[in-house]
Amino acid sequence: MKPNTAKVTPFQRELKEILNGLRGDIYSGIRLPRERLVENDLANAFSVSRMVVRQALNILEAEGLVTAEPYKGAAVAEISLVRISENYRIHAMLGGTAAMLATQNFDAKDIDALEANLTQQGALYIDNVQEWQKLNHEFHRMINLKCGNRRLIELIRENSQFTSYWFIVLSAPGRISLNIEDHQAAVKAFVEGQAEKVRRIVEAHIIQNGEHLMEFMRKNVPPGMWQEG
């Protein structure tokens, strides 16, 4: 089979840049729900043509991150709790399967790395959410990379960006200690080689985080920024 030697065009490169930039702005809260996305402004901000901007907005609309209305243009979409729930459940199934497959591939060095990560998590102050998120990401990344299924890893990466609005997750307290307990239970199951138990723990862990996020939003985030459907 011949390797894929197709070159990335300037249009594709610019499109990827603006897509990554806008997704990051939306998930981090730099651009909030209902904020207008003016093509000329975006073209100037990213130094691209309006054609590239228009294509990016079409893609983001298909992803549910942007809405477009006739004569009004594009705006950041309200956060859909249904969509968050669906994405977390998909992510839970993918992550649980990856953890189950990884169980047979873990060796003593891998377990030591997970336990070292857990020790760092436990040493953080309870309100140091941002630093804990980095450790949490690395903890799950180590597990996923050991699953031995490249396509599954790709699917997890593709879906993971849709599970969290960072500016909400980083301000939602009360889950760090419970997450660490889940991580400890998962590591124990890895040590014991209980693949099915690991799958159940990881699935429940991710789903509970999604439910916590939605409950926090209902209580603390202004209704104009989110919707149930």
N, C-alpha and C positions, 0 to 999 in steps of 0.2 A: 504494500500500500504506500503510495506516495504521500509525503508529509504535506500538510496544508501550508502553502507558501503565499497565500493571499495577503496582500499588504493592507494595513488599516488606512483608510482614506482620511484626509483632513476633516471631512464632514463627520465621519464616524468617531474620530478622536474628540472633536468638539462636542458632539452629541453626548458621548460618555461623560465628558467633563461637566457639562451642565446638569446632566441627570444626577450624577453623584453629588454635585454641589447642592442642588435643590432638595434632593432626598435628605441630605445631612441637615440642611437648614430647617426642613419641616420636622424631622424627628427630634432635633435638638431644641426646637422652640424658637429659633431665630426668626422663622416665619410662622406666625400663628394662624389657626383656623380662621377663615373668612378674609384673610389678608389678600388684597388684589395682587395679581402677578401680571405686570404690564410688560408687553413684549419688548418695547423699545428700551425700557429700563434694564430688563434682563440681558438683552443683547449688549448693552453698554457695560454692564457689570461683569459679564463673562467674556467680553470681546469676541462675540460670535455674531453671525447674521440672524435676522429675524426668522429665516427659514429653519435654522437649527433650533431656535427657541420654540417655534411652533411645533416642530416634531417632538421635542422634549415634553412639552405640555400635553400633547396627545398621548404620549406613553404614560405620563404620570396620571392622566385622567383615567386611562385604562386600569391603572394600579389602584385607583381609588384615593389618591393623594391630592388630586386637583379636580375642581369642578369648572365647567365652562357654560356660560349662559349667553344666548344671542344678545348682541348689543351691549353686553356688560363685560365680556371677556372672561379671563380665567381668575380663579382664586383658590387659595389653599382650602381643601375640603374640611368640613367638620369631622372630628374623630368618631368613627363608627364603633360602638361597643360590640355589635354583632361581628363585625369584621375582625376586631381584636380577638374575640372568643374563638372564632373559626381558625385564625392563624395560630393561636396558641395551641389549639388541639392538634392541628397538623404538625406543628413543631414538636409537640409532645410525642406523637407517634414516631416521627422520624428520629428524635433524640433517644427515645426508649429502645427502638430497634438497633440504633448504632451502639448503645451501651450494652445491649444483650450480645451483639456480635463481638464487641471489644473484649468481653469477659475472657474468651478463650485465647486472646492475643496478649493479655497483660502478663508481664513478668515482674520480678521483684523490684527492678529499677523503676518501672512504670508506677507501681504502687507507692514506692518511696517518693516519687515526684508528686503524686496526688496528695499524699499525707503532708508533704512540705508545704504545698499550696494551702491545705486546710489549716495548718499551723499559722500561716500568715493571715488567713481570714480571721481566725480567732483572736489574733493579737491586735486587730484594728479596733479603734474606738467605734462605738455603736453608731455614731452619726457620720462616720466617714464613708458615706455611701458610694461616692465616685471611685475611690480606691478599691472598695470591695467589689464593685462592678467589674473592674479590670481583672481581679483575681477570679471572680466567678466565670467570666468569659474564658479565661485561660484554663480553668478547671474543666469546663465542658469541652473546650477545644481539644485538650489532651485525650479525653475519652473518645470523641468523635473520630479523631485521626487514627485510632487503633482499631476501628471497626473493620478495616480491610475491604471496604466497598467504596470505590471512588465516586460513583454516581450518587450514592447516598450522602456522602460528604458534600457534594455539590448541591444537592437538594436542600440540605440543612443550611448551607450558606445562603442560598437563594431565598429561603423562607425566613431566616432569622431576622433579616432587616425589617420585616413586616410585623414582628411581634411586640416591639417596644417603641413607645415615644419616649426618648431619653429624658426629656425635660420633666416628664411626669414620673418616670421610674426613679430618677435620682432624687425626687422630692417626696417619694412615698415611703414613710418609715415603717418599722415594725416587722420586716421580713428577714432581716439579716440573720438573726439568731436561729430562726426556723429553717432558713436555707442551709445554714451550716450543719444543722442536725440532719437534714436530708442528705447532704454531701457525705457526712460521716457514715450514715446508713448505707449509702451506695458503695463507699470504699470497703466497708465491712463485707458487703455481698460480693464485691470483686475478689477480695482475699479468699472468701469461701468458695469462689467459683460458681455462684448461684446466678446463672445468666437470666433466668426468668424473673427472679426476685429483683435483680438490678433493673430490668426493663420496667417493672411495675413502679419501682421507687422513682426512677427518672421521669416516667410519664406523669405520675401524680405530682411530682415536684414542679414540673413546668406548668401543668394545668392550674395548680393552686396559685402560682405566681400570676397567671393571667387573671384569675378570679379576684385576687387581691388588688391588682391594678385597676380593674373595672370598678370595684367597690370604692376604692380611693377616689376615682374620678367622679363617681356619682355624688360623693360627699363633699369634695373639696375643689373640683374644677368647675368654673362657671358654665352653666348649661349651654350657652351660645358657642362653646368650643367643641361640644360633643353631641352625639345623638345616639339613641338606643339602636336604631336600625342601620 
